[in-house]
Amino acid sequence: MEEMILSVEEIYKNAFDYEDEKYLRIIFEKLLAYDFLVPVDKVASTFTYNIRKISINLTYRCNLKCKHCCVDAKHVSEFTEEDELDTELLKKVREKAVTLKSEQIVLSGDKPMI
């Protein structure tokens, strides 16, 4: 729907038959009722974000030996430069995190302070 830029009414019109259209209407009504879908004009007034903690993985390079960790990372032998968070991107992420007014920023990903 989003990729084809279709409105909900256009989806109803393209239903195979009346029964499909009726079913789609019921589904959309329930999704709206439970806030799984929110009309664009109501997003700002309906939801506020209170992001308390932001975790930033600086690298996927990992020896996968930490018993406490459940991250599905690449083994160091599979590592490429694309798996690193470069300085410029990290600065952009940090700026965004600051604007979100989070209480905590956690640097993670193998041994981020090395």
N, C-alpha and C positions, 0 to 999 in steps of 0.2 A: 504494500500500500504506500509506504513512504518512498520507495525507489521509483514507483510509477507516478507519484504525486497524485494519488487518488483520494477523493473525499470519501467519507463513509457512505454517503448517498450514492456515489458512483459504484461503490462495491455492491450495494444492494441492487442497483440496476443491472449489474453484470452477473447476478446470481443465476444459477442454472434454471431454477423454477421458483414458484411461489414458496414451496416448502423450504428450500435453501435460503431464500431471502428472510423468511420468518425465523429460521434458526439463527442466521447471522445477526438479526436484530436482537434476539434474546441474548446471544453471546456478548455483543457490544454493550447492551444495557447492563449486564452483570459486571463486565469489566469496568465500566464507568462507575457503577455503584460501589465497587470495592476499591476504587482508585488505582486499578492496574492500568487504566488509560485515563488521561486527564486532557481535556481540551486545552489547546494552546493558550487561549485567553484566560484560563483559570490557573495556569501553572504557578505564576508568581504569587497569587493570593492563597493558593492551596498549600504549597509546600515551602517550608523553610528548612535550611540545612544547618545542623549543628555538628560539624565535623570536629571531633575532639582529638583524633590521632591520625597522623598521616605516616605511612610507612613507605620508604623509598628504597628499592633494591638497586644498589649501585652497580652490581655485576651479577651475572648468572654463573660466573666462574666459581666452582665449589668442589671441595673434595668429597662431599656427600657423606661425611663421617660424624656429624653432630647428632647425638642420640635424641636430643630434644626437638630437633627440627623436622618439619614435615614438608619442606619445600621440595618441589620436583625440579631440581636444577640440572644443568648439564654438567657432566664430569669435566674436569680440567682438560682432559685430552680432546674434548669436542669444542673447546672454547675458540671463539673468533672475536675480532675487534668489535663486531656489531653487538656483541653481548655486553659491552661496557656502556655505562651511562657517561657520555662525555661532559666536560665541564660546562659548556654553553647550555646544553639541555638541562643539566642539573640546576643551573642558575634560574632558568625559566620555571622549572618545577618548584624551586624554593620560593620564587616570587608569587606563584599561584598559591602555594601553601600559606604564605603570609597573608594574602588577601582573604583567604578562607578563615583566618583567625583561629587556627587550630591550637589546641593547648600543648600538643606534643608532636615533634617530628622525629621519627625513628629512622636512622640510617642502617640498612641491612644489606645482606648479600655477601656471603662468605665472611671475610674479615674487613669490613668497610673502613676501618681506621688505618689499615696498612697502606 
